[in-house]
Amino acid sequence: MLTHTRTRHRVALATLALIGLTTPAIAAPRLLDPPMTDRRNDTQPHFGGSALAKFTNTEKYECTSGFAVRTQDGRQGMVTAGHCFARDVRVGSGKTITGGPNDYGTVSALRLDGTRDMEVLTGISAPQTYAPTIWVEPRIPRAIRVVGKADPAPGDKVCFSGMVSKAVCGYQVLNLDRGTACPDPAHPTDCTSGLAQATNPDFAGSVGGDSGSPVYKLDAKGNATIVGLLIGGAPAEHGLPALMVFHTVKQLEGANGLAVTVLTQKP
């Protein structure tokens, strides 16, 4: 699903690993009750790491939400991978406590080209709020605060939290711009290049549905600093460690990205 320096290790992103800020705090984290409030039934204010699906079938999950942002026009939003949903598609996350579809927002901006694979969801069809908090079960507590943003450095240890794989740590950053993700290696013009790379020798690898996951570092208090957005990966096999590729915060926030600002809250 990705092309990188392992030229013999190319897997279709769509079939294998479509892991298919120093701004004032916004919405206060909600209580994690009732029990239906979780990453597969994510109510407002919405958290990163949630399971996402088209609103027409909110339990047919396809991707994972990333983290809360503020758009250029001042709206709250949530980013995910650009290959997840088309522009103007309404997205949901499971069911409400009354059994109805749980609205998560609509794709209001999308970048999907040779260097960017990202989109932002905002409350177009109905008002939505998004919190600088991410789901991280099986860790306890199962949701943690986002208290910072940063681009990682080679050698940093990072985690991701996907709706399928859940929270996985132990990835080590290799570089910030040498990764490539391809939906089909036979069509290299559809690839996204310039992505950061990280490897994990102790994990089997991200899987379909993890696309769009938040990539983050943990501080000593267990809070998250956002470092990127997961786009794809390759499994551990043939003696090689699991690999993930991700957009950095700089790429997401820049004018050539979504021009958004990652939202944080106090520790």
N, C-alpha and C positions, 0 to 999 in steps of 0.2 A: 503494500500500500504506500510505500514511500521509496523514493530514490535518494540514496545518500552515498557515502563513500564505500558502503558495501554494495558494489554494483551487482553482485550475484544475489543480493538479498532484497528483492523488490516484490512487494505484495500489493494487491489492489486495495487502495484505501477504502473504497466503497464496500468491499466485501470482508475486510478483516479489521482494520483499525480506524474506521470512521468513528472515531471514538465519540460512527454513526451513528489614598491620595490626600494627600494633605488638604482635604476640603472639609468643611464642617460636617458633622454627623447628620444623617437624615433620619429616616424612620427608625424609631426605637425597636429593638428586637422584640418579637412577640413571645408570649409564653408558648411552650411546646405542648399545648393541650388544645383540642382534644387529641386522642391517639391518631386520628386520621391525618393530622398535620405532620407530614414527613416529606422526604425528597421526592416521593412518587405522588404526593397529593399536596402540592405546595400552595398554601393560601397567602394572602397579603398580610404584611409586606413580603414579597417574594425573596427567597434566598438563592445564592449561587449553589451549584451542585445539584440542582433539581432536575428531575426527569421531564423532558419536553416532548410533546406530540402535537400534531395538527388538531385544532379545536374540534374538527368534525369527529375525531375519535381520540379523546384525551388520554386513553390508556394504551394506545398503540405507540409506545415510546420510541423516539428516533435519536434524540441527542440529549446533551446535558447543558444546563445554563452555566454561564461563567461567573460573572460578578457584577455588582451594581455600578452604574455610571451616571454621570450627568451629561446630557447632550449639549450641543452648542446653543440651542434655544432655551436651555434651562430646565428641560424635562428630566425626570428620573427614567432610567432604562436599565436593561440587562443585556450583556453581550453573550454571544455564542458563536460557533463556527459558521462561516458563510455558506458552506455546502449543506447545511442542515435544512433550511427552509427558504423558499423563494420570497422575493419582495412582496409585501402586502399580505402575506399569509398570516392568519390568526392562529395563535399557538395556545395550548393548554397544558395543564399538569395534573392529570388524574381527576378525582372527583371532589366536590365539596362535601361538607358533613351532611348535607341533605340529599346527596346522590347525584347532583347535577354536574355538568362539565365545569372544570375549574379553569377560568380564563387566566392567561399569563401575560398576554400582550400581543402585539402585531409587529411584524418585521417592518420597521420604518426606514432603515438604512442598510445597505448591503454592499460589501466589496468582495468580489470574487473574480480575481484575475491572476496574472502570473506571479504577483508578489504579495497579495492579500487574500485572506480567506476568513472573513469576519462579518458579523451583522449585529444590529442592535434592535431589541424589542422594546416598545413603549406602549402606553395605554391609549391606543387610537380607538379601538372598538368600544372600550369601556375604560374608565379611569383605573390606573394601576399604581401601586407603590412598590418600591424595591429597596431592600435593606442591605447595608454593607456587612453581611453575615453569610457564611457558607456551611452547607451540610458536610459533616466529616465522619459519620458513623462508618465503621464500628468503633471509632474513638468515643470516649466519654469526656466531656459532654458531646452530644451528637451534632451540635452546631456551634461554630466559633466566630468571634468578631474578626472583621477585616480592619486592621489598625494602620496599615501602611501600603505603599506601592514602591516598587523598585525594579530595575532591570537586574537580573542575576549576573554573576561573574563566573567564568569557567572555574570549576571546582566546587561551586556551591551545591549543597544538598537541597533538593526540592521535593514537593509532593504534588499529587493531583487528586481530585475528588470527583469521580464519575458516577453516573447513575447506575452503571452495571458493576464496575470494579470497586466502587466506593472509595474511601480514602486510602491512598497508597503513597508511602514515603520511601526514601532511600535512593531516589534518582540523583545522579551527579551530572551537573551541566558540563557539556564538552565545549560548546561554542555558542555564539548568538546569531549566526547567519549562514550556516553551511547546510542546513537541512532542507529537504525537498519532499513534498507530499504529492502523490499522484492518484487520482481516482482510477486510472487505468494506465499501466506502464506502456501500453501500446499507443497511447495518445499523449506524448510528452508536452504538447501545447496546452493541455489542461492542468498541468502541474502548478503548484505554488512553491516558489523557492525563497531563499533568504530566511528560513525559519531557524530558531534555536534548536539545539539537540541536547538530549540528556539520556543516560543509560542507567539500567538497574540490573545487576547480576543476580538478584535474589527474588525476582518477580517474573511471572510468565509473560506479562505484557498487557497493555490496554486492549480493549475489545470493542466491537461494534456497539454504539450507543454512548460511548465515553467522549465522543467529539464535543468540543465546546467547554470541557471541564475547566475549572479554575486551576491554575498552576501557582503554587504558593510556597513560602517558607514559614516555618513555625518559630516563634520567639520563645524565650524562656518561660513565659506565662501561658503558652499554648495558643496565643493569638496568631492570626495570619497576616503576612505581608504578600500581596499579590505580585507575582513576577511574570505571569503570562496566561495564555489561553491555548489549551491543547487542541491541535489540529489532526494529528495522526500518530501512528506508531508502528513498530514491528515487534513480533514476538521473540522471546529468547529461544534460539534454536541454532543448531550447527556450531555449538560452542560460543555463540555470540550472545551478549546480554540483551535484555529487552531495551528497546529504543523508543523514545517519544520525541515528537517535533512540535514546537509551539511558537505562537506569536509572542513577542515581548510587549511589555507595557508601552514602551516607546513607539512601537509600530502601531499599536491600537490607538494611542492618544494623538499621534501625529496627523498633520494635514493630509498625508497620503493614506491614512487609515480611516478611522471613524470620527476623528476629531472630538473624542469624548474625554471626560475626566473620571478616573476611577474614584469612587466614593469610599470614605473610611469613617470610622467612629473612634471614640476614645477607648483605650484599653479597659 
